[in-house]
Amino acid sequence: MATLPATNSPASGLLPSRHFIDGEWRASHSRATMPTFDPGRAEIHAEFAAGGADDVIDAVASAKQAGQGEWRKLSPTGRGRILAKAAALIRENAERLAVAEVLDSGKTLAEARGDVRGSARAFDYYAGAADKHEGKAYPLGPDYTSYSIEEPVGVTAHIVPWNYPLSTACRSVAPALAAGCTAVVKPAEQTPMTALLLAEILVQAGLPPGVCNVVTGTGAAAGAPLVSHPDVRHVTFTGSTATGIHVMKMAAQNVASVTLELGGKSPNIVLADADLGVALDNVVGAIFENAGQICSAGSRLVIERSIHAEFIEKLVARARALRIGHGLSEGVNFGAINSAEHLRKVSSYVVDAKARGVEVTVGGNVTTDPATGKGWFFEPTVLDRVRWDDPVVQEEIFGPVLAVQVVDSAEEAIAAANCTDFALVAGLFTRDLSKAHRIARDVDAGQVYVNEYFAGGIETPFGGNRRSGIGREKGLIAVASYCKTKAVTIRL
């Protein structure tokens, strides 16, 4: 089992235990610390600073001052060079970042390595975007010149979730920096380490001190003071719908803009004419990757009745073949649930579903790492032929639990897909491209994947409709979230 080397410097391998503010490591004003747990063993693996309002005040002040200094004067091309260097340094530190992510989050090492690759790619992408976010000219006639300038909004807050700590931080911090903003990051208290390591990497890449700061601690003690700080001009939040609503209310008090990527209950539609082998591979990955702890997980299988029995039989066999265990163990391809609290939530949904008579075709139980008897794990689970109004169809479980809805036509599949209050993503498997276009048009979702779940990348906009959020991350549209438009009109 791989481990991080223990030395006296965070830059050399030891996990950081303090905030990163103004380009340096700082203890909390209170000197208080918190534990972070290794979910694969259900044991504490490190301590970190328990931040509060005073630490947030320092971080925001640092970010505000940095935004008025050399960072403001740096050309877009110069910003791009720093982001490109950050991408290279992320790759140089890939194994260290991946191992830290496994120990904090519980995912497998293969999954964490993929997250690190995606994080580096995000910085590559926005390095190229830094000098391409242009203003416009407006045709007012020969007696006027009118044009617009895209300016950075200022200090931005980034509230990062525990399921994809590094990649979610990178997908919002990178476009904010590309736009010329400064950032204060508050990672989830369950997974603080890679955000801290990222901030140090950015300074090593040439980012001026204070342009990116990280304050750790709980949402109540550190997150709330950050999103409600009057000097924060934009808040990017990824997390639950309930918390997102609260964040939006706090930001509104300062008339700050928000990007909210919230919950999902995403349908994965498999029609009878689909390539069933391709569909099966993607259904398995869509719900069991990261133990189902993904906002955009394909947590509902909407499948035509004529192929239902055959498909479920193969799906159950694939679920049973997954190897549960600690993310750093050899051969494991199914990791842990992030916390004891979340494990109880996932389990309660399945226990209640069983009590209602919902059919459990595979899984359905809390378990542990077979090698150690430790850890927070939940078996890969399939709940079959579930009523559309059942809580396991309507509510986000955020775990490895798939609810199956059986339909008799493509039209009924659309109705089934749209039967919840969420509208984050949707998957569709069919060989009929005309049908694919019609369904993509009629399903309410921020993005639709056809014949490959999780298709796309940093280039494609990502976000939800209705209770799944507001605004879009990734793509060039993300840079616009961190800009304010100034129009200049001159009478000649």
VEXDREN-2710 file (C-alpha; in Angstrom, 1 decimal):
% VEXDREN-2710
k/r/px/py/pz
1/MET/0.0/0.0/0.0
2/ALA/1.5/3.3/-1.1
3/THR/2.0/6.1/1.4
4/LEU/3.1/9.7/1.3
5/PRO/6.7/10.3/2.4
6/ALA/6.9/12.1/5.7
7/THR/9.3/15.1/5.8
8/ASN/9.4/18.4/7.5
9/SER/8.0/20.5/4.6
10/PRO/4.7/20.3/2.8
11/ALA/6.5/20.9/-0.4
12/SER/8.6/17.8/0.1
13/GLY/5.8/15.3/0.9
14/LEU/4.3/15.9/4.3
15/LEU/0.6/16.7/4.2
16/PRO/0.0/20.4/5.1
17/SER/-1.6/21.2/8.5
18/ARG/-2.2/24.9/8.1
19/HIS/-4.0/27.4/5.9
20/PHE/-2.3/28.8/2.9
21/ILE/-2.7/32.6/3.0
22/ASP/-0.7/35.3/1.2
23/GLY/1.7/32.7/-0.1
24/GLU/2.6/31.1/3.2
25/TRP/1.4/28.5/5.7
26/ARG/-0.5/29.9/8.6
27/ALA/-2.1/28.3/11.7
28/SER/-5.6/29.3/12.6
29/HIS/-6.1/32.3/14.8
30/SER/-7.7/29.9/17.3
31/ARG/-4.8/27.4/16.9
32/ALA/-7.5/24.8/16.7
33/THR/-7.1/21.7/14.5
34/MET/-9.4/19.0/13.0
35/PRO/-8.9/15.4/11.9
36/THR/-9.3/14.1/8.4
37/PHE/-10.2/10.5/8.1
38/ASP/-9.0/7.8/5.7
39/PRO/-12.4/6.3/4.6
40/GLY/-10.8/3.1/3.5
41/ARG/-9.8/2.4/7.1
42/ALA/-12.2/4.6/9.0
43/GLU/-9.2/6.0/10.8
44/ILE/-7.7/9.5/11.3
45/HIS/-4.7/10.0/8.9
46/ALA/-3.9/13.7/9.4
47/GLU/-4.8/16.9/11.2
48/PHE/-5.4/20.3/9.7
49/ALA/-6.3/23.8/10.7
50/ALA/-9.8/24.5/11.9
51/GLY/-10.4/27.9/10.4
52/GLY/-12.9/30.5/11.4
53/ALA/-14.1/34.0/10.5
54/ASP/-10.7/35.7/11.4
55/ASP/-8.9/33.4/9.0
56/VAL/-11.4/34.1/6.3
57/ILE/-10.9/37.9/6.9
58/ASP/-7.2/37.5/6.4
59/ALA/-7.5/35.4/3.3
60/VAL/-10.0/37.8/1.6
61/ALA/-7.9/40.8/2.5
62/SER/-4.9/39.1/1.0
63/ALA/-6.8/38.2/-2.2
64/LYS/-8.2/41.8/-2.4
65/GLN/-4.8/43.4/-2.0
66/ALA/-3.2/40.9/-4.5
67/GLY/-5.8/41.8/-7.0
68/GLN/-4.7/45.4/-6.9
69/GLY/-1.0/44.7/-7.3
70/GLU/1.2/43.0/-9.8
71/TRP/-1.5/40.4/-10.7
72/ARG/-3.7/43.3/-12.0
73/LYS/-0.9/44.6/-14.2
74/LEU/0.1/41.2/-15.6
75/SER/-0.9/40.7/-19.2
76/PRO/-3.4/37.9/-20.1
77/THR/-0.5/36.1/-21.9
78/GLY/1.5/36.3/-18.6
79/ARG/-1.4/34.8/-16.7
80/GLY/-1.6/32.0/-19.3
81/ARG/2.1/31.2/-18.8
82/ILE/1.6/30.8/-15.1
83/LEU/-1.4/28.5/-15.6
84/ALA/0.5/26.4/-18.1
85/LYS/3.4/26.1/-15.6
86/ALA/0.8/25.0/-13.0
87/ALA/-0.4/22.3/-15.3
88/ALA/3.1/21.0/-15.7
89/LEU/3.7/21.1/-11.9
90/ILE/0.5/19.2/-11.3
91/ARG/1.8/16.5/-13.6
92/GLU/5.1/16.5/-11.8
93/ASN/3.4/16.0/-8.5
94/ALA/0.7/13.6/-9.8
95/GLU/1.4/10.6/-7.6
96/ARG/1.6/12.7/-4.5
97/LEU/-1.6/14.4/-5.3
98/ALA/-3.4/11.2/-6.2
99/VAL/-2.3/9.4/-3.0
100/ALA/-3.4/12.4/-0.9
101/GLU/-6.8/12.3/-2.7
102/VAL/-7.2/8.6/-1.9
103/LEU/-6.4/9.0/1.7
104/ASP/-8.8/11.9/2.1
105/SER/-11.7/10.8/-0.1
106/GLY/-11.7/7.0/-0.2
107/LYS/-11.7/6.6/-3.9
108/THR/-9.4/4.2/-5.8
109/LEU/-5.9/5.2/-6.8
110/ALA/-6.8/4.7/-10.5
111/GLU/-9.8/7.1/-10.1
112/ALA/-7.6/9.7/-8.2
113/ARG/-4.9/9.5/-10.9
114/GLY/-7.6/10.2/-13.5
115/ASP/-8.7/13.2/-11.4
116/VAL/-5.2/14.6/-11.4
117/ARG/-4.8/14.2/-15.1
118/GLY/-8.1/16.1/-15.6
119/SER/-6.9/18.8/-13.2
120/ALA/-3.7/19.4/-15.2
121/ARG/-5.8/19.5/-18.4
122/ALA/-8.0/22.2/-16.8
123/PHE/-5.0/24.4/-16.3
124/ASP/-3.8/23.7/-19.8
125/TYR/-7.2/24.7/-21.2
126/TYR/-7.6/27.9/-19.3
127/ALA/-3.9/28.8/-19.9
128/GLY/-4.9/28.9/-23.5
129/ALA/-8.1/30.8/-22.8
130/ALA/-6.5/33.6/-20.8
131/ASP/-5.7/35.8/-23.8
132/LYS/-8.8/34.9/-25.8
133/HIS/-11.6/36.4/-23.8
134/GLU/-12.4/39.4/-25.9
135/GLY/-14.7/42.4/-25.8
136/LYS/-17.0/43.5/-28.6
137/ALA/-17.5/46.6/-30.8
138/TYR/-21.0/48.0/-31.2
139/PRO/-22.2/49.7/-34.5
140/LEU/-23.6/53.1/-33.4
141/GLY/-22.8/54.9/-36.6
142/PRO/-20.0/57.0/-37.9
143/ASP/-20.1/59.6/-35.1
144/TYR/-19.4/57.1/-32.2
145/THR/-17.0/54.4/-31.2
146/SER/-18.4/51.9/-28.8
147/TYR/-16.8/48.9/-27.4
148/SER/-16.8/46.6/-24.3
149/ILE/-14.0/45.4/-22.0
150/GLU/-14.2/42.2/-20.0
151/GLU/-12.8/42.9/-16.5
152/PRO/-12.2/40.5/-13.6
153/VAL/-15.0/40.7/-11.0
154/GLY/-12.4/40.7/-8.1
155/VAL/-12.2/38.3/-5.2
156/THR/-13.9/35.0/-5.8
157/ALA/-14.9/32.3/-3.3
158/HIS/-14.7/28.6/-4.2
159/ILE/-16.6/26.1/-2.0
160/VAL/-15.3/22.7/-3.0
161/PRO/-17.0/19.4/-2.2
162/TRP/-15.5/16.2/-0.8
163/ASN/-16.2/13.8/-3.7
164/TYR/-13.8/15.4/-6.3
165/PRO/-11.7/17.7/-4.2
166/LEU/-8.8/18.5/-6.6
167/SER/-10.6/18.4/-9.9
168/THR/-13.6/20.5/-8.7
169/ALA/-11.2/23.1/-7.2
170/CYS/-9.2/23.3/-10.5
171/ARG/-12.2/23.6/-12.8
172/SER/-13.3/26.8/-11.0
173/VAL/-10.0/28.3/-9.8
174/ALA/-8.3/28.0/-13.3
175/PRO/-11.0/30.0/-15.2
176/ALA/-11.1/32.6/-12.3
177/LEU/-7.3/33.1/-12.6
178/ALA/-7.5/33.2/-16.4
179/ALA/-10.0/36.0/-16.1
180/GLY/-7.6/37.9/-13.8
181/CYS/-9.5/37.3/-10.5
182/THR/-8.1/36.3/-7.2
183/ALA/-9.4/33.3/-5.2
184/VAL/-10.2/32.1/-1.7
185/VAL/-10.8/28.3/-1.6
186/LYS/-12.7/26.6/1.2
187/PRO/-12.4/22.8/0.6
188/ALA/-14.7/20.4/2.3
189/GLU/-13.6/19.6/5.9
190/GLN/-13.5/15.9/4.9
191/THR/-11.0/16.4/2.1
192/PRO/-8.8/19.5/2.7
193/MET/-5.4/18.2/1.5
194/THR/-5.3/18.6/-2.3
195/ALA/-6.6/22.1/-2.3
196/LEU/-3.8/23.1/0.0
197/LEU/-1.2/21.3/-2.1
198/LEU/-2.7/23.0/-5.2
199/ALA/-2.3/26.5/-3.7
200/GLU/1.4/25.8/-3.0
201/ILE/1.9/24.5/-6.6
202/LEU/0.4/27.7/-8.0
203/VAL/2.8/29.8/-6.1
204/GLN/5.7/27.6/-7.3
205/ALA/4.3/28.2/-10.9
206/GLY/4.7/32.0/-10.4
207/LEU/1.4/33.0/-9.1
208/PRO/1.9/36.1/-6.8
209/PRO/1.2/35.6/-3.1
210/GLY/-2.4/36.2/-2.2
211/VAL/-3.9/35.5/-5.6
212/CYS/-5.0/32.1/-4.4
213/ASN/-5.6/31.4/-0.7
214/VAL/-7.0/28.3/1.0
215/VAL/-8.8/28.3/4.3
216/THR/-9.8/25.0/5.8
217/GLY/-12.5/24.2/8.4
218/THR/-16.2/23.5/8.5
219/GLY/-18.9/25.0/6.4
220/ALA/-20.4/26.8/9.3
221/ALA/-17.2/28.2/10.8
222/ALA/-15.2/29.0/7.6
223/GLY/-17.5/28.6/4.6
224/ALA/-20.4/30.8/5.8
225/PRO/-18.1/33.8/6.6
226/LEU/-16.4/33.4/3.2
227/VAL/-19.5/33.4/1.0
228/SER/-21.1/36.3/3.1
229/HIS/-17.9/38.4/3.0
230/PRO/-18.7/41.8/1.4
231/ASP/-15.5/41.8/-0.6
232/VAL/-16.3/38.5/-2.3
233/ARG/-17.8/39.3/-5.7
234/HIS/-18.5/35.8/-7.0
235/VAL/-19.2/32.5/-5.3
236/THR/-18.7/29.1/-7.0
237/PHE/-20.3/26.4/-5.0
238/THR/-20.6/22.6/-5.6
239/GLY/-22.7/20.6/-3.2
240/SER/-26.2/19.8/-2.1
241/THR/-29.2/21.7/-3.3
242/ALA/-30.2/22.7/0.3
243/THR/-26.8/24.1/1.0
244/GLY/-26.6/25.8/-2.4
245/ILE/-29.9/27.7/-1.7
246/HIS/-28.4/28.9/1.6
247/VAL/-25.2/30.0/-0.2
248/MET/-27.2/31.9/-2.8
249/LYS/-29.1/33.7/-0.1
250/MET/-25.9/34.8/1.7
251/ALA/-24.3/35.9/-1.5
252/ALA/-27.4/37.9/-2.4
253/GLN/-26.9/40.1/0.6
254/ASN/-23.8/41.5/-1.0
255/VAL/-25.3/41.3/-4.6
256/ALA/-22.5/38.8/-5.5
257/SER/-23.0/36.6/-8.4
258/VAL/-23.0/32.8/-8.0
259/THR/-22.3/29.6/-9.9
260/LEU/-24.1/26.7/-8.2
261/GLU/-23.5/23.0/-9.3
262/LEU/-26.0/21.2/-7.1
263/GLY/-27.7/17.8/-6.8
264/GLY/-28.6/15.3/-9.5
265/LYS/-30.8/12.3/-10.0
266/SER/-29.6/11.7/-13.6
267/PRO/-31.4/9.2/-15.9
268/ASN/-29.4/6.8/-18.1
269/ILE/-31.8/5.8/-20.9
270/VAL/-31.2/2.5/-22.6
271/LEU/-33.4/1.8/-25.6
272/ALA/-34.0/-1.6/-27.2
273/ASP/-32.0/-0.7/-30.3
274/ALA/-28.8/0.3/-28.4
275/ASP/-25.5/-1.5/-28.5
276/LEU/-26.1/-3.4/-25.2
277/GLY/-22.5/-4.1/-24.6
278/VAL/-21.6/-0.4/-24.8
279/ALA/-24.6/0.5/-22.7
280/LEU/-23.7/-2.0/-20.0
281/ASP/-20.2/-0.7/-19.7
282/ASN/-21.4/2.8/-19.3
283/VAL/-24.2/2.1/-16.9
284/VAL/-21.8/0.3/-14.6
285/GLY/-19.3/3.2/-14.7
286/ALA/-22.0/5.9/-14.4
287/ILE/-23.3/4.6/-11.0
288/PHE/-20.4/2.7/-9.5
289/GLU/-17.4/5.0/-10.3
290/ASN/-16.3/6.7/-7.1
291/ALA/-18.8/4.5/-5.3
292/GLY/-21.6/6.5/-6.8
293/GLN/-20.6/9.7/-5.0
294/ILE/-20.9/11.9/-8.1
295/CYS/-23.4/14.7/-8.7
296/SER/-23.8/13.6/-12.3
297/ALA/-23.9/9.9/-11.6
298/GLY/-26.3/7.9/-13.7
299/SER/-28.3/6.9/-10.6
300/ARG/-31.5/6.0/-12.6
301/LEU/-31.6/3.4/-15.3
302/VAL/-34.5/4.0/-17.6
303/ILE/-34.8/0.9/-19.8
304/GLU/-37.2/-0.5/-22.3
305/ARG/-39.1/-3.6/-21.1
306/SER/-38.1/-5.8/-24.1
307/ILE/-34.4/-5.8/-23.0
308/HIS/-34.9/-5.3/-19.3
309/ALA/-34.5/-8.9/-18.0
310/GLU/-31.4/-9.7/-20.1
311/PHE/-29.7/-6.4/-19.2
312/ILE/-30.4/-6.6/-15.5
313/GLU/-29.0/-10.1/-15.4
314/LYS/-25.7/-8.9/-16.9
315/LEU/-25.6/-5.8/-14.8
316/VAL/-26.0/-7.8/-11.6
317/ALA/-23.1/-10.0/-12.6
318/ARG/-20.9/-6.9/-13.3
319/ALA/-21.8/-5.4/-9.9
320/ARG/-20.9/-8.6/-8.1
321/ALA/-17.6/-8.7/-9.9
322/LEU/-16.4/-5.3/-8.6
323/ARG/-13.6/-5.6/-6.0
324/ILE/-14.2/-3.6/-2.9
325/GLY/-11.3/-2.4/-0.8
326/HIS/-8.9/0.4/0.2
327/GLY/-8.1/2.7/-2.7
328/LEU/-4.4/2.1/-2.4
329/SER/-4.7/-1.7/-2.5
330/GLU/-3.8/-3.7/-5.6
331/GLY/-6.7/-4.8/-7.8
332/VAL/-9.4/-2.8/-6.1
333/ASN/-11.8/-1.1/-8.4
334/PHE/-14.5/0.0/-6.0
335/GLY/-13.7/2.4/-3.1
336/ALA/-15.1/3.6/0.1
337/ILE/-17.9/5.9/1.1
338/ASN/-16.4/9.2/2.3
339/SER/-17.6/9.3/5.9
340/ALA/-19.5/7.4/8.5
341/GLU/-22.3/10.0/8.4
342/HIS/-22.7/9.6/4.7
343/LEU/-22.6/5.8/4.9
344/ARG/-25.5/6.0/7.3
345/LYS/-27.4/8.2/4.8
346/VAL/-26.8/5.8/1.9
347/SER/-27.8/2.8/4.0
348/SER/-31.0/4.4/5.3
349/TYR/-32.3/4.9/1.8
350/VAL/-31.9/1.2/1.0
351/VAL/-33.2/0.0/4.3
352/ASP/-36.3/2.1/3.9
353/ALA/-36.7/0.9/0.3
354/LYS/-36.5/-2.7/1.4
355/ALA/-39.2/-2.0/4.0
356/ARG/-41.5/-0.7/1.2
357/GLY/-41.0/-3.8/-0.8
358/VAL/-38.6/-2.5/-3.4
359/GLU/-36.7/-5.4/-5.1
360/VAL/-33.0/-5.5/-4.4
361/THR/-31.4/-7.5/-7.1
362/VAL/-27.8/-7.1/-5.9
363/GLY/-26.0/-5.5/-2.9
364/GLY/-27.9/-3.4/-0.5
365/ASN/-25.7/-3.8/2.6
366/VAL/-23.0/-1.9/4.5
367/THR/-19.7/-3.8/4.4
368/THR/-16.0/-3.4/5.0
369/ASP/-12.7/-3.9/3.2
370/PRO/-12.4/-7.8/3.0
371/ALA/-8.6/-7.5/3.5
372/THR/-8.8/-5.6/6.8
373/GLY/-12.4/-5.6/8.1
374/LYS/-12.2/-1.8/8.3
375/GLY/-13.5/1.1/6.4
376/TRP/-16.8/2.7/5.3
377/PHE/-18.1/0.7/2.3
378/PHE/-21.5/0.0/0.8
379/GLU/-22.1/-2.8/-1.7
380/PRO/-22.8/-2.0/-5.3
381/THR/-26.6/-2.0/-5.3
382/VAL/-29.4/-2.3/-7.9
383/LEU/-33.0/-1.6/-7.0
384/ASP/-35.3/-3.0/-9.8
385/ARG/-38.7/-2.0/-11.2
386/VAL/-39.1/1.0/-8.9
387/ARG/-42.1/3.2/-8.9
388/TRP/-41.5/6.7/-10.3
389/ASP/-42.7/8.4/-7.1
390/ASP/-40.5/6.3/-4.8
391/PRO/-37.8/8.3/-2.8
392/VAL/-35.0/6.3/-4.4
393/VAL/-36.1/7.6/-7.8
394/GLN/-36.9/11.1/-6.6
395/GLU/-34.1/11.9/-4.1
396/GLU/-30.3/12.0/-4.5
397/ILE/-28.7/9.2/-2.5
398/PHE/-25.2/10.0/-3.6
399/GLY/-23.9/6.5/-3.4
400/PRO/-23.6/3.2/-5.4
401/VAL/-27.4/2.7/-5.6
402/LEU/-29.1/2.4/-9.0
403/ALA/-32.9/2.7/-9.3
404/VAL/-34.4/1.0/-12.4
405/GLN/-37.4/2.4/-14.2
406/VAL/-38.9/0.1/-16.8
407/VAL/-40.7/1.8/-19.8
408/ASP/-42.4/0.6/-23.0
409/SER/-41.3/3.3/-25.5
410/ALA/-39.0/6.1/-26.2
411/GLU/-41.7/8.6/-25.4
412/GLU/-42.3/7.0/-22.0
413/ALA/-38.5/7.1/-21.4
414/ILE/-38.6/10.9/-21.9
415/ALA/-41.4/11.2/-19.3
416/ALA/-39.5/8.9/-16.9
417/ALA/-36.3/10.9/-17.4
418/ASN/-38.1/14.2/-16.6
419/CYS/-40.0/12.9/-13.5
420/THR/-37.8/14.4/-10.8
421/ASP/-37.0/17.9/-9.7
422/PHE/-33.4/17.5/-10.8
423/ALA/-32.0/18.3/-14.3
424/LEU/-28.2/17.9/-14.2
425/VAL/-27.3/15.4/-16.9
426/ALA/-28.9/12.5/-18.8
427/GLY/-27.4/9.5/-20.7
428/LEU/-28.9/7.9/-23.7
429/PHE/-28.0/4.7/-25.6
430/THR/-29.5/4.2/-29.1
431/ARG/-28.3/3.4/-32.6
432/ASP/-31.0/5.8/-34.0
433/LEU/-29.5/9.2/-34.3
434/SER/-32.8/10.9/-35.2
435/LYS/-34.3/9.5/-32.1
436/ALA/-31.2/10.6/-30.1
437/HIS/-31.6/14.2/-31.3
438/ARG/-35.3/14.2/-30.4
439/ILE/-34.7/12.8/-26.9
440/ALA/-31.8/15.1/-26.3
441/ARG/-34.1/18.0/-27.2
442/ASP/-37.0/16.9/-24.9
443/VAL/-35.1/15.7/-21.8
444/ASP/-34.5/18.6/-19.4
445/ALA/-30.8/18.4/-18.4
446/GLY/-27.7/20.7/-18.5
447/GLN/-26.0/18.1/-20.7
448/VAL/-26.9/15.0/-22.5
449/TYR/-24.5/12.1/-23.2
450/VAL/-25.3/10.0/-26.2
451/ASN/-23.7/6.5/-26.4
452/GLU/-21.0/7.4/-23.8
453/TYR/-21.8/8.5/-20.3
454/PHE/-19.5/11.3/-19.0
455/ALA/-18.7/12.2/-22.6
456/GLY/-17.0/15.5/-23.2
457/GLY/-14.3/17.2/-21.1
458/ILE/-13.1/20.6/-19.8
459/GLU/-14.1/22.1/-23.2
460/THR/-17.8/21.4/-22.8
461/PRO/-20.0/23.5/-20.5
462/PHE/-21.3/21.7/-17.4
463/GLY/-24.1/22.6/-15.0
464/GLY/-27.7/21.9/-14.2
465/ASN/-31.2/23.2/-14.5
466/ARG/-34.0/23.5/-12.0
467/ARG/-32.9/22.2/-8.5
468/SER/-29.6/21.0/-10.1
469/GLY/-28.1/24.5/-10.2
470/ILE/-27.5/27.8/-12.0
471/GLY/-24.7/28.8/-14.2
472/ARG/-22.1/26.7/-16.1
473/GLU/-18.6/25.6/-15.3
474/LYS/-16.0/24.3/-17.8
475/GLY/-15.6/25.6/-21.3
476/LEU/-15.1/29.2/-22.3
477/ILE/-18.4/30.1/-20.7
478/ALA/-16.8/29.5/-17.3
479/VAL/-14.4/32.4/-17.8
480/ALA/-17.4/34.8/-18.4
481/SER/-18.7/33.9/-14.9
482/TYR/-15.6/35.6/-13.5
483/CYS/-15.9/38.8/-15.6
484/LYS/-17.9/42.0/-15.6
485/THR/-18.6/43.8/-18.8
486/LYS/-17.8/47.5/-19.1
487/ALA/-19.1/49.4/-22.1
488/VAL/-17.2/52.4/-23.4
489/THR/-18.9/54.8/-25.9
490/ILE/-17.1/57.8/-27.3
491/ARG/-18.7/60.6/-29.4
492/LEU/-16.2/61.5/-32.1
END
